[in-house]
Amino acid sequence: MNDRRMLVAFLNLGHLLDHLVMLVFPTVVLALSRDWNRPYSELLPLSLGSFIAFGAFALPAGWLADHWSRYRMMALFFFGIGASLFVTGFAAAPWQIALGLTLTGMFAAIYHPVGIAMLVAAPEKLGRALGWNGLWGNLGLAAAAIVTGALTDLWGWRTAFFVPGLLSVAAGVAFLMLVPDPGPVQKKSKTIGLHVDTRTMARIFVILLVATACGGVIFNSTTVAMPKVFDERLRELTQSNLGIGGLVALVYTIAAFAQLAMGNLIDRFELRRLMIGIALIQIPLLALAANLDGWAMLAGALFMMLAVFGQIPLNDAIVGRYIADEYRSRVYAVRYVVTLTVAAVAVPLIAVLHRTEGGFRNVFLVLAALAGGMLLASLFFPSRRLLTQAQSAAA
């Protein structure tokens, strides 16, 4: 039990670091744009490779985890992102930043197919475990904004990469020292689906991919754009990197607790109703954010991110509830390859739409339309009655 608790603690820490390192650059780019005298829309695409790698390398990471070792892959995650951040921090040209960020995305891709599969292997309550893990991930988003803003203002943008890199390496050393290797995954199931027939499993998987692809673009777009949105629309509140980072961190920290609430709801209600409900909430909030400024934008961003963050545990709960353990890393990998690779569209989407007359207004309207697509997919998710029938057929 103590070994399991220590493992879960490092998995939660890993989730925090994973989202932190992926969102250092969206805050750094504000200072880099001024230092290098280049526009935001030109520098932001330097991070495109990192988001593509974040999705694309999830598949080999999941395969290696199931066929080699989940434990060793997690160790590689900690040391890999640490080394990659140091490479980025020493960059002297745009192409070197792009290379360092892409390497960071490669190693960051390990976490979700490996760490989440380890987390859901034997939890007492699936929803609660995912809720707490999601909270830590979103605290990483919050930490990225405020830590990056503070380090950039105090010691320059390079330290915004060096400090998290050092923390990641230290976490890797502690992981190897304090967490014993649980050994290879036990083969127990003859089919990928757990408790449901093949046809129902295929239906669930297709709906999951469509819904999470839409949700991935929404999540990535809002988190990548938020520092610049606040820089433009909250100028009467703050004009420093630290101030912008602090406001973003405040929104993300409060919104992170939506995952705890959703975790409790997952253990009590059917997933279909929760998926439909969260999509119905996202659509008007994203549309409303298109036209807000000042304090109204700050309040609107808070409610919007509560809905965006609250959707995340639902996707992982579907895999944890219906996929056999020995296949989970690979299924999580496929899901994240699709979700995160599609989510990489967020970077060029923001860059292109930001140059239009509407700016971020157009970005939020496109995201509201994507939330509508997520709602449509959710309507086709099997009801509790159909799942009960499918479980009986599988039995």
ZINORJO-V386635 format. One record per residue. N is the residue number from 1. RES is the residue in three letters. SS is DSSP state (alpha for helix, beta for strand, coil for the rest). PSI is psi in whole degrees, 0 to 359 (* if undefined). D_LAST is the distance of its C-alpha to the last C-alpha in Angstrom with 2 decimals. Layout:
# ZINORJO-V386635
N,RES,SS,PSI,D_LAST  N,RES,SS,PSI,D_LAST
This chain:
# ZINORJO-V386635
1,MET,coil,318,31.53  2,ASN,alpha,321,34.94  3,ASP,alpha,319,33.91  4,ARG,alpha,317,30.89  5,ARG,alpha,320,33.25  6,MET,alpha,319,35.76  7,LEU,alpha,313,33.24  8,VAL,alpha,321,32.09  9,ALA,alpha,317,35.80  10,PHE,alpha,329,36.52  11,LEU,alpha,321,33.51  12,ASN,alpha,319,34.88  13,LEU,alpha,320,38.37  14,GLY,alpha,322,37.14  15,HIS,alpha,319,35.73  16,LEU,alpha,310,39.12  17,LEU,alpha,324,41.02  18,ASP,alpha,311,38.81  19,HIS,alpha,331,39.63  20,LEU,alpha,309,43.17  21,VAL,alpha,332,44.17  22,MET,alpha,345,42.79  23,LEU,coil,20,44.94  24,VAL,coil,314,48.19  25,PHE,alpha,320,49.71  26,PRO,alpha,337,49.33  27,THR,alpha,320,51.70  28,VAL,alpha,324,53.86  29,VAL,alpha,335,54.50  30,LEU,alpha,317,56.53  31,ALA,alpha,322,59.03  32,LEU,alpha,325,58.84  33,SER,alpha,322,59.75  34,ARG,alpha,318,62.93  35,ASP,alpha,318,63.79  36,TRP,coil,359,63.41  37,ASN,coil,48,64.67  38,ARG,coil,148,61.79  39,PRO,coil,152,59.77  40,TYR,alpha,317,56.33  41,SER,alpha,341,54.90  42,GLU,alpha,322,56.17  43,LEU,alpha,326,54.97  44,LEU,alpha,320,51.51  45,PRO,alpha,349,50.18  46,LEU,alpha,338,50.91  47,SER,alpha,358,47.56  48,LEU,alpha,317,45.65  49,GLY,alpha,325,44.95  50,SER,alpha,321,43.42  51,PHE,alpha,327,40.87  52,ILE,alpha,314,40.03  53,ALA,alpha,325,39.63  54,PHE,alpha,326,37.56  55,GLY,alpha,311,34.92  56,ALA,alpha,322,35.51  57,PHE,alpha,0,35.47  58,ALA,alpha,325,32.16  59,LEU,alpha,307,30.43  60,PRO,alpha,329,32.37  61,ALA,alpha,316,32.12  62,GLY,alpha,319,28.32  63,TRP,alpha,314,28.33  64,LEU,alpha,323,30.93  65,ALA,alpha,317,29.10  66,ASP,alpha,330,25.95  67,HIS,alpha,341,28.11  68,TRP,coil,281,31.16  69,SER,coil,123,31.07  70,ARG,alpha,321,30.05  71,TYR,alpha,312,32.81  72,ARG,alpha,327,35.51  73,MET,alpha,324,34.56  74,MET,alpha,321,35.06  75,ALA,alpha,318,38.44  76,LEU,alpha,324,39.34  77,PHE,alpha,308,38.50  78,PHE,alpha,311,41.01  79,PHE,alpha,325,43.80  80,GLY,alpha,313,43.25  81,ILE,alpha,328,43.61  82,GLY,alpha,312,46.59  83,ALA,alpha,321,48.41  84,SER,alpha,323,47.69  85,LEU,alpha,324,49.14  86,PHE,alpha,320,52.29  87,VAL,alpha,316,52.63  88,THR,alpha,320,52.45  89,GLY,alpha,333,54.92  90,PHE,coil,3,57.50  91,ALA,coil,142,57.31  92,ALA,coil,359,60.68  93,ALA,coil,158,59.72  94,PRO,alpha,318,57.04  95,TRP,alpha,329,55.41  96,GLN,alpha,324,55.12  97,ILE,alpha,315,53.36  98,ALA,alpha,319,50.95  99,LEU,alpha,313,50.31  100,GLY,alpha,319,49.78  101,LEU,alpha,323,47.41  102,THR,alpha,318,45.37  103,LEU,alpha,320,45.11  104,THR,alpha,316,44.03  105,GLY,alpha,324,41.26  106,MET,alpha,311,40.09  107,PHE,alpha,327,39.68  108,ALA,alpha,334,38.43  109,ALA,coil,341,35.55  110,ILE,alpha,324,34.13  111,TYR,alpha,305,33.25  112,HIS,alpha,312,30.40  113,PRO,alpha,337,28.02  114,VAL,alpha,306,28.92  115,GLY,alpha,316,29.88  116,ILE,alpha,323,27.09  117,ALA,alpha,321,24.47  118,MET,alpha,323,26.20  119,LEU,alpha,316,26.37  120,VAL,coil,5,22.68  121,ALA,coil,320,21.62  122,ALA,coil,55,21.92  123,PRO,coil,150,23.42  124,GLU,coil,318,23.62  125,LYS,coil,117,23.33  126,LEU,alpha,310,22.31  127,GLY,alpha,316,24.55  128,ARG,alpha,317,27.51  129,ALA,alpha,315,27.40  130,LEU,alpha,325,27.36  131,GLY,alpha,312,30.00  132,TRP,alpha,319,32.39  133,ASN,alpha,319,31.91  134,GLY,alpha,323,32.61  135,LEU,alpha,314,35.66  136,TRP,alpha,321,37.08  137,GLY,alpha,318,36.55  138,ASN,alpha,333,38.44  139,LEU,alpha,331,41.13  140,GLY,alpha,321,41.59  141,LEU,alpha,315,42.31  142,ALA,alpha,317,44.82  143,ALA,alpha,324,46.37  144,ALA,alpha,317,46.81  145,ALA,alpha,309,48.98  146,ILE,alpha,321,51.20  147,VAL,alpha,315,51.45  148,THR,alpha,317,52.24  149,GLY,alpha,317,54.74  150,ALA,alpha,312,56.45  151,LEU,alpha,322,56.68  152,THR,alpha,316,57.95  153,ASP,alpha,323,60.63  154,LEU,alpha,314,61.74  155,TRP,alpha,8,61.67  156,GLY,coil,162,60.69  157,TRP,coil,335,57.57  158,ARG,coil,323,57.21  159,THR,alpha,339,56.49  160,ALA,alpha,340,53.54  161,PHE,alpha,322,51.89  162,PHE,alpha,315,53.47  163,VAL,alpha,310,52.46  164,PRO,alpha,328,48.67  165,GLY,alpha,317,48.87  166,LEU,alpha,319,50.45  167,LEU,alpha,322,47.86  168,SER,alpha,317,45.00  169,VAL,alpha,318,46.59  170,ALA,alpha,321,47.23  171,ALA,alpha,322,43.58  172,GLY,alpha,318,42.59  173,VAL,alpha,314,45.00  174,ALA,alpha,322,43.73  175,PHE,alpha,313,40.07  176,LEU,alpha,328,40.92  177,MET,alpha,325,43.02  178,LEU,alpha,339,40.82  179,VAL,coil,116,37.17  180,PRO,coil,152,36.06  181,ASP,coil,119,33.86  182,PRO,coil,354,30.27  183,GLY,coil,180,29.77  184,PRO,coil,159,27.38  185,VAL,coil,133,23.79  186,GLN,coil,135,21.41  187,LYS,coil,114,18.97  188,LYS,coil,333,15.55  189,SER,coil,145,12.98  190,LYS,coil,347,12.91  191,THR,coil,158,12.40  192,ILE,coil,326,14.35  193,GLY,beta,143,11.71  194,LEU,coil,110,10.15  195,HIS,coil,1,7.14  196,VAL,coil,158,8.04  197,ASP,coil,169,8.57  198,THR,alpha,318,11.98  199,ARG,alpha,315,14.03  200,THR,alpha,322,13.40  201,MET,alpha,319,13.98  202,ALA,alpha,319,17.17  203,ARG,alpha,314,18.31  204,ILE,alpha,317,18.03  205,PHE,alpha,318,19.86  206,VAL,alpha,315,22.63  207,ILE,alpha,319,23.26  208,LEU,alpha,315,23.38  209,LEU,alpha,318,25.95  210,VAL,alpha,312,28.09  211,ALA,alpha,318,28.16  212,THR,alpha,336,28.89  213,ALA,alpha,314,31.48  214,CYS,alpha,314,33.36  215,GLY,alpha,326,32.95  216,GLY,alpha,319,34.13  217,VAL,alpha,319,37.33  218,ILE,alpha,312,37.97  219,PHE,alpha,311,37.47  220,ASN,alpha,320,39.57  221,SER,alpha,315,42.26  222,THR,alpha,319,42.81  223,THR,alpha,324,42.92  224,VAL,alpha,320,45.15  225,ALA,alpha,338,47.48  226,MET,alpha,316,47.86  227,PRO,alpha,318,50.80  228,LYS,alpha,324,52.74  229,VAL,alpha,313,51.87  230,PHE,alpha,324,53.30  231,ASP,alpha,324,56.25  232,GLU,alpha,321,57.16  233,ARG,alpha,351,56.33  234,LEU,coil,33,57.12  235,ARG,coil,336,60.44  236,GLU,coil,347,62.23  237,LEU,coil,321,59.99  238,THR,coil,152,60.20  239,GLN,coil,8,61.47  240,SER,coil,159,60.60  241,ASN,alpha,319,57.61  242,LEU,alpha,319,56.98  243,GLY,alpha,316,57.20  244,ILE,alpha,314,54.79  245,GLY,alpha,323,52.38  246,GLY,alpha,318,52.74  247,LEU,alpha,319,51.87  248,VAL,alpha,317,48.84  249,ALA,alpha,321,47.74  250,LEU,alpha,313,48.23  251,VAL,alpha,313,46.01  252,TYR,alpha,321,43.25  253,THR,alpha,314,43.40  254,ILE,alpha,316,43.08  255,ALA,alpha,333,40.40  256,ALA,alpha,330,38.37  257,PHE,coil,351,37.55  258,ALA,alpha,331,35.52  259,GLN,alpha,327,32.75  260,LEU,alpha,316,32.80  261,ALA,alpha,316,32.54  262,MET,alpha,324,29.69  263,GLY,alpha,317,27.87  264,ASN,alpha,323,28.14  265,LEU,alpha,325,27.04  266,ILE,alpha,323,23.86  267,ASP,coil,350,22.86  268,ARG,coil,332,23.69  269,PHE,coil,161,23.02  270,GLU,coil,147,20.55  271,LEU,alpha,326,21.40  272,ARG,alpha,313,22.32  273,ARG,alpha,321,25.13  274,LEU,alpha,319,26.46  275,MET,alpha,315,26.61  276,ILE,alpha,316,28.50  277,GLY,alpha,315,30.75  278,ILE,alpha,327,31.89  279,ALA,alpha,320,32.70  280,LEU,alpha,329,34.71  281,ILE,alpha,321,36.70  282,GLN,alpha,320,37.42  283,ILE,alpha,304,38.96  284,PRO,alpha,328,42.01  285,LEU,alpha,319,42.60  286,LEU,alpha,319,42.83  287,ALA,alpha,321,45.08  288,LEU,alpha,322,47.23  289,ALA,alpha,342,47.73  290,ALA,coil,335,49.39  291,ASN,coil,18,52.61  292,LEU,coil,153,52.96  293,ASP,coil,163,55.63  294,GLY,alpha,220,56.87  295,TRP,alpha,326,55.42  296,ALA,alpha,322,53.35  297,MET,alpha,321,51.69  298,LEU,alpha,315,50.98  299,ALA,alpha,317,49.29  300,GLY,alpha,321,47.45  301,ALA,alpha,323,46.21  302,LEU,alpha,309,44.89  303,PHE,alpha,323,42.77  304,MET,alpha,315,41.69  305,MET,alpha,333,40.50  306,LEU,alpha,317,38.68  307,ALA,alpha,321,36.54  308,VAL,alpha,314,36.25  309,PHE,alpha,326,35.30  310,GLY,alpha,338,32.91  311,GLN,coil,337,30.70  312,ILE,alpha,311,30.11  313,PRO,alpha,335,27.51  314,LEU,alpha,317,25.22  315,ASN,alpha,315,24.80  316,ASP,alpha,329,24.02  317,ALA,alpha,325,21.60  318,ILE,alpha,313,19.41  319,VAL,alpha,316,19.22  320,GLY,alpha,330,18.92  321,ARG,alpha,330,15.98  322,TYR,alpha,357,13.84  323,ILE,beta,134,15.16  324,ALA,coil,147,14.59  325,ASP,alpha,317,17.89  326,GLU,alpha,349,19.39  327,TYR,alpha,355,19.37  328,ARG,alpha,320,20.63  329,SER,alpha,319,24.31  330,ARG,alpha,321,24.11  331,VAL,alpha,318,22.16  332,TYR,alpha,321,24.59  333,ALA,alpha,314,27.33  334,VAL,alpha,316,26.47  335,ARG,alpha,315,26.30  336,TYR,alpha,332,29.60  337,VAL,alpha,311,31.26  338,VAL,alpha,309,30.77  339,THR,alpha,311,31.47  340,LEU,alpha,329,34.43  341,THR,alpha,316,35.97  342,VAL,alpha,323,35.98  343,ALA,alpha,337,37.23  344,ALA,coil,342,40.17  345,VAL,alpha,337,41.44  346,ALA,alpha,321,42.51  347,VAL,alpha,304,45.54  348,PRO,alpha,330,47.20  349,LEU,alpha,312,46.12  350,ILE,alpha,315,48.02  351,ALA,alpha,317,50.93  352,VAL,alpha,310,51.41  353,LEU,alpha,332,51.01  354,HIS,alpha,334,53.13  355,ARG,coil,348,56.03  356,THR,coil,170,55.83  357,GLU,coil,324,57.93  358,GLY,coil,338,55.06  359,GLY,coil,229,53.93  360,PHE,alpha,342,51.04  361,ARG,alpha,315,50.97  362,ASN,alpha,325,49.55  363,VAL,alpha,311,47.02  364,PHE,alpha,327,45.56  365,LEU,alpha,322,45.52  366,VAL,alpha,320,43.50  367,LEU,alpha,324,41.02  368,ALA,alpha,322,40.72  369,ALA,alpha,322,39.86  370,LEU,alpha,324,37.11  371,ALA,alpha,327,35.70  372,GLY,alpha,322,35.61  373,GLY,alpha,323,33.49  374,MET,alpha,321,31.06  375,LEU,alpha,316,30.92  376,LEU,alpha,316,30.26  377,ALA,alpha,320,27.28  378,SER,alpha,329,25.86  379,LEU,alpha,338,26.05  380,PHE,coil,359,23.40  381,PHE,coil,138,20.83  382,PRO,coil,137,17.70  383,SER,coil,171,18.31  384,ARG,alpha,323,16.34  385,ARG,alpha,314,15.49  386,LEU,alpha,323,14.20  387,LEU,alpha,323,12.13  388,THR,alpha,318,10.58  389,GLN,alpha,319,9.89  390,ALA,alpha,324,8.55  391,GLN,alpha,322,6.11  392,SER,alpha,319,5.09  393,ALA,alpha,320,5.44  394,ALA,alpha,323,3.81  395,ALA,coil,*,0.00
